[in-house]
Structures are given as structure tokens and as C-alpha cells.
Amino acid sequence: MTATLLRTAAALHARARTGHRAVVMTMGALHEGHATLIRAAREIAGADGEVVVTVFVNPLQFGAGEDLDRYPRTLDADLDLAGRSGADAVFAPAVDEVYPGGEPQVRITAGPMGTRLEGAARPGHFDGMLTVVAKLLHLTRPDTALYGQKDAQQLALIRRMVRDLNFGVEIVGVATVREEDGLALSSRNRYLSPAERRTALALSQALFAGRDRHAAQQALRARAREVPATRERAEALSAIGESRAAADTHAVATTAGGPAAIRAAARLVLDEAARLDPPLALDYLALVDPADFTEIGDGFTGDAVLAVAARVGATRLIDNVPLTFGTFGAAS
């Protein structure tokens, strides 16, 4: 399938529109993660609908000293990958098409969530991201817009903006795509040398260690709940390494470590990576509520995100995994 290249909003609006329009927003340098988003958009739009991929390197998202100038521009390859993945059109406007009066004086503000984690590390980043997403939603006029869950805080803020400002569009998150060794796909991976890439694997390995600790807590608590509250229960708990004082579910939950143990399991991997050559320089490791990206504590229930950001050499990478907590912090 060949995707049509469109450079202006007028050209996009002049297209005959039928059926459901699904949009995938990117900054180009497309890879298999983007292809997965496009294929999901194609499934949502259906044979009679339309999939539009935007390619725009947004200058408002880059702070002082960040990699705007070195960010890869690969439009010909992007057009090919988008078409092969099911896109009907690629909208690749110039900066003055998106910002015809120069930098906009009126912008979207991300609010308190936009100052945490990525927002603290990159001040103003989320204001710039939301401003361009709002503009591209207006320009492309989709029924559905799809974003990757690798950028979990970005996805949460877009959902919040759409809800708070009454955008008439459905926002769909698509699971992170990983390479065989676990590294999350990112356009910035191409900056990594072979040695740096080996160090970068610590991000996903740390998240998986936290996730495994979470699963172990789930199994322990489930087993504790299944044993009757009798002497046999205490003996069973003792047999799996728990003291008889932990013979009720709440005590087992406390003994298992809760969110602190999940963070500690992930941090151990990151601390080891800090001693590699080249080393990993951690920006943050956080276990947060995706509703506001504040840290969760003991007794939290619901969905959570274990997120990490770090630098390897000159390249900054982010990653995350979703977790779900039930009663006493046990996974559902």
C-alpha cells in the first residue's frame, strides 16, 4: 500500500473523507513500534476508513541542550514504512504550517502532572507536547488518535487534556513494542553504540525485576488467602518462608514488602548498571498512580506504572511497565 504525502492542512482537508479516521502522531524516524500503532489504527478504521500518520518534529518539545538538531529526519523511509503498515496518508507539515505566526503565544499548560518525572527533568516539555497535539488534533480531525504506552506520562496528559477540554476524539494507548532482548523500541536507540546499547538493557531489566517482585508478592498473598485460618494455615505459611506471626493476609502483605520492595528490586539492577562501562546515569525510578503520576504507597489499589529514565552516553531513554494492585497491594 502506498501512502500519500501531504504537506499542508489544506491538502489534507481537501481529501474526500469517508468512514472512520484514525490518526497516529509521530516525530518521524519510524520503527516497528510506530508500525504497530499504524496497524492498530488500520484495524480501528476498518477497510472503509482512513489512517493518517503525522510526521512533525515539534520544536516546542525540545529544551536548551536537547537534541532537536540531531533528531533523525527520515521522511522517505517513514513514508515507505507507513504505507506498508496500512496508512493511507502521511501528513508532514513544515514548522511554519503548524506555527504560521512563529512560536505560539497561547499554549496548552500541562498543570501539576506536567511538572513531575519527565516534566521535572525537561521543564516545559509537556506544555510544548500538548500544544502541538492539540493543534494536530484540530488539523487532522480524527475520530480516534493512537499513542504508545512507552510514553506513559505523555499518554496520561493527552487523555487528561482531551477530557478536560472536551475534545471530541477517542484516545487509544497501544502497548510498548520491544526488541527480542527487551529494549523498548525508540527512535533514539540509533544513537547508541554497541557498548551503550548493552548498558541500556538495564532499563527494561530493572522494570522486569520490579514486575517479577510484584508477581511474587501476588503469588504469596494468594497462597496465604487460600490456607484456612487454622494451625494448618500457620504451618503452611511457615513452610513458604513466613513466620507464624504473619498468619493473616494483611501481615503477609506487609512482610512481602509492598511497593517499596518493587522499587528496591528494580533499583538493584540500575545500581549495578551504574558501575558498567559505559555507565548508566539514572534520572528517576518511580512507581506512580497514572491518574496524576504521584508515587503510590502501601495500601494502594488500582493501576500503577513503574517508570524509569536514564542516560547512557549522550542518549536519554525512558521505559515503563504497567502493574495492577488489589487489596493490600496484591495484584489483581
PAZA-36746 format. One line per field, with one value per residue (C-alpha): residue number from 1; x, y negated, z negated. Coordinates in nm, 2 decimals. Layout:
BEGIN
num: [NUM	...]
u: [X	...]
v: [Y	...]
w: [Z	...]
END
This chain:
BEGIN
num: [1	2	3	4	5	6	7	8	9	10	11	12	13	14	15	16	17	18	19	20	21	22	23	24	25	26	27	28	29	30	31	32	33	34	35	36	37	38	39	40	41	42	43	44	45	46	47	48	49	50	51	52	53	54	55	56	57	58	59	60	61	62	63	64	65	66	67	68	69	70	71	72	73	74	75	76	77	78	79	80	81	82	83	84	85	86	87	88	89	90	91	92	93	94	95	96	97	98	99	100	101	102	103	104	105	106	107	108	109	110	111	112	113	114	115	116	117	118	119	120	121	122	123	124	125	126	127	128	129	130	131	132	133	134	135	136	137	138	139	140	141	142	143	144	145	146	147	148	149	150	151	152	153	154	155	156	157	158	159	160	161	162	163	164	165	166	167	168	169	170	171	172	173	174	175	176	177	178	179	180	181	182	183	184	185	186	187	188	189	190	191	192	193	194	195	196	197	198	199	200	201	202	203	204	205	206	207	208	209	210	211	212	213	214	215	216	217	218	219	220	221	222	223	224	225	226	227	228	229	230	231	232	233	234	235	236	237	238	239	240	241	242	243	244	245	246	247	248	249	250	251	252	253	254	255	256	257	258	259	260	261	262	263	264	265	266	267	268	269	270	271	272	273	274	275	276	277	278	279	280	281	282	283	284	285	286	287	288	289	290	291	292	293	294	295	296	297	298	299	300	301	302	303	304	305	306	307	308	309	310	311	312	313	314	315	316	317	318	319	320	321	322	323	324	325	326	327	328	329	330	331	332]
u: [0.00	0.13	0.07	0.00	0.23	0.06	0.24	-0.04	-0.36	-0.54	-0.43	-0.54	-0.88	-0.93	-0.92	-1.26	-1.33	-1.53	-1.57	-1.36	-1.04	-0.77	-0.45	-0.11	0.11	0.49	0.81	0.93	1.22	0.96	1.03	0.84	0.68	0.52	0.43	0.24	0.05	-0.04	-0.16	-0.38	-0.51	-0.59	-0.78	-0.98	-1.05	-1.15	-1.14	-1.37	-1.20	-0.87	-0.54	-0.34	0.02	0.16	0.54	0.64	0.95	0.80	1.05	0.84	0.91	1.29	1.46	1.80	2.08	1.84	1.87	1.64	1.91	2.03	1.69	1.67	1.47	1.40	1.09	1.13	1.18	0.89	0.66	0.75	0.70	0.37	0.23	0.35	0.19	-0.15	-0.15	-0.35	-0.17	0.13	0.08	0.43	0.39	0.67	0.72	0.55	0.25	0.19	0.30	0.23	0.29	0.60	0.61	0.25	0.18	-0.12	-0.03	-0.17	-0.04	0.01	-0.07	0.07	0.12	0.34	0.59	0.66	0.91	0.96	0.83	1.08	1.37	1.25	1.08	0.83	0.84	0.48	0.34	0.50	0.38	0.02	0.02	0.12	-0.11	-0.40	-0.31	-0.26	-0.59	-0.76	-0.57	-0.63	-0.98	-0.97	-1.23	-0.95	-0.59	-0.34	-0.03	0.23	0.22	0.60	0.55	0.31	0.31	0.26	-0.04	-0.19	-0.16	-0.32	-0.61	-0.64	-0.64	-0.89	-1.12	-1.07	-1.10	-1.38	-1.20	-1.44	-1.18	-1.12	-0.76	-0.62	-0.30	-0.10	0.14	0.51	0.69	1.03	1.32	1.40	1.63	1.37	1.49	1.19	1.19	1.28	1.40	1.68	1.81	2.00	2.23	2.36	2.70	2.71	2.85	2.60	2.32	2.43	2.42	2.08	1.93	1.93	1.62	1.40	1.58	1.51	1.14	1.11	1.28	1.02	0.74	0.87	0.88	0.52	0.42	0.59	0.40	0.08	0.15	0.25	-0.07	-0.29	-0.14	-0.19	-0.56	-0.62	-0.50	-0.77	-0.72	-0.61	-0.29	-0.25	-0.26	0.03	0.23	0.17	0.29	0.59	0.67	0.69	0.92	0.67	0.67	0.36	0.31	0.23	-0.07	-0.32	-0.34	-0.26	0.05	0.17	0.11	0.33	0.60	0.61	0.73	0.47	0.56	0.90	1.01	0.92	1.12	1.41	1.42	1.43	1.69	1.93	1.96	2.00	2.27	2.47	2.44	2.58	2.91	2.93	3.15	2.99	2.77	2.40	2.32	1.97	1.73	1.45	1.28	0.92	0.61	0.32	-0.05	-0.12	-0.40	-0.16	0.19	0.24	0.42	0.20	0.23	0.13	-0.24	-0.27	-0.52	-0.57	-0.35	0.01	0.31	0.67	0.87	1.24	1.45	1.83	2.11	2.36	2.64	2.46	2.13	1.84	1.59	1.26	1.06	0.78	0.57	0.21	0.12	-0.22	-0.27	-0.56	-0.65	-0.34	-0.13	-0.17	-0.20	-0.54]
v: [0.00	-0.34	-0.63	-0.98	-1.25	-1.57	-1.89	-2.13	-2.12	-2.24	-1.94	-1.71	-1.88	-1.85	-1.47	-1.30	-1.16	-0.85	-0.63	-0.64	-0.84	-0.72	-0.92	-0.82	-1.12	-1.08	-1.28	-1.06	-0.81	-0.54	-0.19	0.12	-0.04	-0.30	-0.03	0.15	-0.18	-0.22	0.14	0.09	-0.23	-0.04	0.22	-0.05	-0.25	0.06	0.11	-0.18	-0.42	-0.62	-0.61	-0.93	-0.94	-1.27	-1.33	-1.65	-1.73	-1.97	-2.24	-2.33	-1.99	-2.04	-2.23	-2.40	-2.15	-1.88	-1.70	-1.90	-1.95	-1.59	-1.43	-1.20	-1.31	-1.01	-1.11	-0.88	-0.58	-0.69	-0.72	-0.37	-0.21	-0.40	-0.27	0.09	0.08	-0.04	-0.42	-0.60	-0.93	-1.09	-1.45	-1.60	-1.98	-2.23	-2.43	-2.74	-2.53	-2.43	-2.76	-3.02	-3.31	-3.18	-3.03	-3.05	-3.30	-3.09	-2.74	-2.44	-2.41	-2.06	-2.15	-1.98	-1.64	-1.81	-1.91	-1.55	-1.30	-1.38	-1.73	-1.79	-1.66	-1.85	-2.18	-2.30	-1.97	-1.87	-2.22	-2.20	-1.85	-1.92	-2.24	-2.05	-1.76	-2.00	-2.17	-1.84	-1.71	-2.02	-1.99	-1.62	-1.60	-1.23	-1.01	-0.82	-0.90	-0.64	-0.68	-0.44	-0.34	-0.37	-0.74	-0.67	-1.02	-1.18	-0.94	-1.03	-1.40	-1.37	-1.18	-1.45	-1.73	-1.56	-1.51	-1.85	-2.05	-1.84	-1.73	-1.50	-1.23	-0.88	-0.83	-0.48	-0.36	-0.08	0.15	0.09	0.28	0.43	0.59	0.96	0.86	0.64	0.30	0.07	-0.05	-0.42	-0.64	-0.74	-0.38	-0.45	-0.69	-0.41	-0.24	0.14	0.09	-0.18	0.05	0.33	0.09	-0.05	0.30	0.23	0.01	0.29	0.54	0.32	0.29	0.67	0.73	0.50	0.67	1.01	0.90	0.78	1.12	1.30	1.08	1.17	1.54	1.52	1.34	1.56	1.87	1.71	1.64	1.99	2.15	2.18	1.97	2.26	2.42	2.57	2.22	2.11	2.42	2.36	2.01	2.12	2.38	2.10	1.89	1.68	1.66	1.77	1.40	1.34	1.58	1.33	1.18	0.83	0.94	1.14	0.83	0.63	0.89	0.92	0.57	0.39	0.10	0.04	0.40	0.35	0.03	0.19	0.49	0.25	0.02	0.31	0.36	-0.01	-0.04	0.24	0.07	-0.25	-0.05	0.07	-0.08	-0.29	-0.36	-0.42	-0.76	-0.73	-1.03	-0.86	-0.54	-0.58	-0.37	-0.60	-0.64	-0.71	-0.94	-1.21	-1.05	-1.08	-0.80	-0.52	-0.39	-0.09	0.00	-0.15	0.03	0.00	-0.05	-0.18	-0.25	-0.15	-0.41	-0.47	-0.73	-0.73	-0.85	-0.62	-0.83	-1.13	-0.95	-0.97	-0.68	-0.62	-0.30	-0.17	0.13	0.13	0.30	0.36	0.36	0.51	0.55	0.49	0.41	0.76	0.78	0.84]
w: [0.00	0.09	-0.15	0.00	-0.12	-0.23	-0.32	-0.41	-0.61	-0.30	-0.11	-0.40	-0.43	-0.05	-0.06	-0.03	-0.37	-0.43	-0.73	-1.05	-1.06	-1.29	-1.34	-1.46	-1.56	-1.53	-1.51	-1.23	-1.23	-1.22	-1.35	-1.43	-1.74	-1.51	-1.26	-1.54	-1.61	-1.24	-1.22	-1.52	-1.36	-1.04	-1.24	-1.42	-1.09	-0.90	-0.53	-0.46	-0.70	-0.68	-0.86	-0.87	-1.02	-1.11	-1.09	-1.27	-1.48	-1.72	-1.83	-2.14	-2.29	-2.30	-2.57	-2.58	-2.51	-2.38	-2.05	-1.82	-1.55	-1.57	-1.59	-1.29	-0.98	-0.75	-0.56	-0.26	-0.48	-0.70	-0.40	-0.29	-0.64	-0.69	-0.36	-0.42	-0.77	-0.64	-0.63	-0.37	-0.41	-0.58	-0.69	-0.72	-0.76	-0.78	-1.10	-0.96	-0.86	-1.22	-1.37	-1.10	-1.33	-1.48	-1.83	-1.96	-2.24	-2.36	-2.46	-2.65	-3.01	-3.14	-3.50	-3.81	-3.64	-3.38	-3.65	-3.77	-3.65	-3.28	-3.34	-3.62	-3.41	-3.10	-3.21	-2.96	-2.76	-2.82	-2.76	-2.41	-2.36	-2.45	-2.24	-1.92	-1.99	-2.03	-1.70	-1.52	-1.65	-1.51	-1.18	-1.12	-1.28	-1.37	-1.53	-1.71	-1.79	-1.89	-2.11	-2.25	-2.62	-2.63	-2.68	-2.97	-3.11	-2.77	-2.71	-3.05	-2.99	-2.64	-2.79	-3.06	-2.80	-2.58	-2.88	-3.05	-2.72	-2.57	-2.25	-2.05	-2.00	-2.14	-2.27	-2.24	-2.41	-2.24	-2.43	-2.42	-2.15	-2.25	-2.07	-2.15	-2.43	-2.60	-2.49	-2.42	-2.06	-2.03	-1.76	-1.99	-2.01	-1.68	-1.88	-2.10	-2.03	-2.08	-2.43	-2.52	-2.40	-2.63	-2.92	-2.81	-2.86	-3.23	-3.19	-3.08	-3.31	-3.61	-3.52	-3.47	-3.81	-3.97	-3.78	-3.89	-4.25	-4.22	-4.07	-4.36	-4.61	-4.43	-4.45	-4.82	-4.91	-4.70	-4.87	-5.21	-5.15	-5.03	-5.35	-5.62	-5.94	-6.15	-6.28	-5.93	-5.79	-6.01	-5.93	-5.55	-5.59	-5.78	-5.50	-5.24	-5.45	-5.65	-6.03	-6.23	-6.32	-5.95	-5.96	-5.82	-5.48	-5.59	-5.78	-5.47	-5.26	-5.49	-5.51	-5.13	-5.11	-4.90	-4.66	-4.84	-4.76	-4.39	-4.38	-4.56	-4.31	-4.02	-4.18	-4.24	-3.87	-3.80	-4.07	-3.91	-3.56	-3.71	-3.75	-3.39	-3.12	-2.99	-3.30	-3.32	-3.48	-3.64	-3.62	-3.81	-3.91	-4.02	-4.10	-4.03	-4.00	-3.63	-3.72	-3.84	-3.84	-4.21	-4.40	-4.54	-4.89	-5.09	-5.06	-4.71	-4.49	-4.12	-3.81	-3.86	-3.64	-3.72	-3.52	-3.46	-3.28	-3.24	-3.02	-2.85	-2.70	-2.54	-2.49	-2.73	-2.73	-2.91	-2.97	-3.19	-3.27	-3.40	-3.73	-3.89	-4.27	-4.46	-4.82	-5.05	-4.74	-4.59	-4.21	-4.06]
END
